Amino acid sequence: MTDTEPAAPVRETAEEIATMEVRGAATIASAAAEALAEQAEAAAASGETASDPAAFRASMRAAARTLRETRPTAVSLPNALRYVLQRMEGQTVDELRRSVVDASDAFVRQLDRAQDDLGQVGANRLADGDTVMTHCHSTDALACIEAAVEQGKSISAVVKETRPRQQGHITAEQLREAGVPVTLIVDSAARRYLDEVDHVVVGADSIAADGGVINKIGTSGLAVNARERGVPIMTAAQTIKLHPETLTGHTVEIEMRSESEVIDAESREQIGEIAVENPAFDVTPPRYMDAIVTEHGQFPPESIVALMRELFGEGAEEPWAEP
Ligand SMILES: O=C(COP(=O)(O)O)[C@H](O)[C@H](O)COP(=O)(O)O
């Protein structure tokens, strides 16, 4: 390990995030925070950085950059890196190591608590006997449905499979395990089934200052259809999904993934010369979203900017940048 090459656990976590073995905004954030703690332990034990606080700090910044480069859309990833690196302090390598490990632990605990708290808020929006429709797999959205079940409400679910990677299968399995009767549908059947649904519940990868919700591709179409059908739609998103850079006019990068997720090589060959595009996320304008449910309560999307300012100030530092 050199000060620019992160330790093996960081490289492994980065690979798992890039290949989507680790996926979903909250899970990515907690894996990234834990990887920084592992980097701190490795750097404190390595000949090159163990007795050199400046080299230790540089190795932490390099690890954060490696993690940051894995996937561009979920802001929970840079927010996790920021949380941990901003709390790195001390004169000695041992003090620095301890501050990083403590910050990483605190971040993961806070993440779990936030999900439990927002689950209660989201559950309060659901009534006994309701049917919910889900898109993709969101641990924050599932927390709301599971909390409603724990409150003793009987909830059933229509689960969209979510092409091309079919994260709906994970949602279907987890809801079934929670005792929720599940009907799995293809994405294009969503509008037909909205007539049988009381609420749409989705997650978020990022939330922009104007209240736009960035989530799995297909969320915006679902939201427009839900509005047309008069079905309320909420996004369950703990505040690490708030995108501080959008306060200063930046937009959220939408990840483009490989065409091989959309079409196999043989079919591609047979069709001939065509373009294939595979955006992983889209933006739902605030006017199509009824509520953003966070650990601080629920917000109309247009008012989320006040919470964003309170939590992040006017912008976002990049503590992983070289000084
Ligand atoms: O869009 C996705 C996952 O996309 P991908 O599978 O491409 O990562 C999820 O809805 C959000 O990340 C929220 O998830 P959570 O609520 O668990 O943070």
The ligand as an SDF file (V2000), in Angstrom:
LIG
                    3D

 18 17  0  0  0  0  0  0  0  0999 V2000
  -32.7720    3.5530   -7.0010 O   0  0  0  0  0  0  0  0  0  0  0  0
  -32.4470    2.8310   -6.0900 C   0  0  0  0  0  0  0  0  0  0  0  0
  -31.3560    1.8180   -6.2060 C   0  0  0  0  0  0  0  0  0  0  0  0
  -30.6860    1.8800   -7.4510 O   0  0  0  0  0  0  0  0  0  0  0  0
  -29.4660    0.8680   -7.7370 P   0  0  0  0  0  0  0  0  0  0  0  0
  -29.9980   -0.5220   -7.5860 O   0  0  0  0  0  0  0  0  0  0  0  0
  -29.0430    1.1940   -9.1300 O   0  0  0  0  0  0  0  0  0  0  0  0
  -28.3810    1.1600   -6.7310 O   0  0  0  0  0  0  0  0  0  0  0  0
  -33.0860    2.9920   -4.7400 C   0  0  0  0  0  0  0  0  0  0  0  0
  -34.4260    3.3580   -4.8570 O   0  0  0  0  0  0  0  0  0  0  0  0
  -32.3620    4.1120   -3.9760 C   0  0  0  0  0  0  0  0  0  0  0  0
  -30.9660    3.8940   -4.0170 O   0  0  0  0  0  0  0  0  0  0  0  0
  -32.7840    4.1740   -2.5310 C   0  0  0  0  0  0  0  0  0  0  0  0
  -32.3860    3.0120   -1.8550 O   0  0  0  0  0  0  0  0  0  0  0  0
  -32.2410    3.0240   -0.2370 P   0  0  0  0  0  0  0  0  0  0  0  0
  -33.5360    3.4790    0.3140 O   0  0  0  0  0  0  0  0  0  0  0  0
  -31.9060    1.6000    0.1360 O   0  0  0  0  0  0  0  0  0  0  0  0
  -31.1400    3.9710    0.0910 O   0  0  0  0  0  0  0  0  0  0  0  0
  1  2  2  0
  2  3  1  0
  2  9  1  0
  3  4  1  0
  4  5  1  0
  5  6  2  0
  5  7  1  0
  5  8  1  0
  9 10  1  0
  9 11  1  0
 11 12  1  0
 11 13  1  0
 13 14  1  0
 14 15  1  0
 15 16  2  0
 15 17  1  0
 15 18  1  0
M  END
$$$$
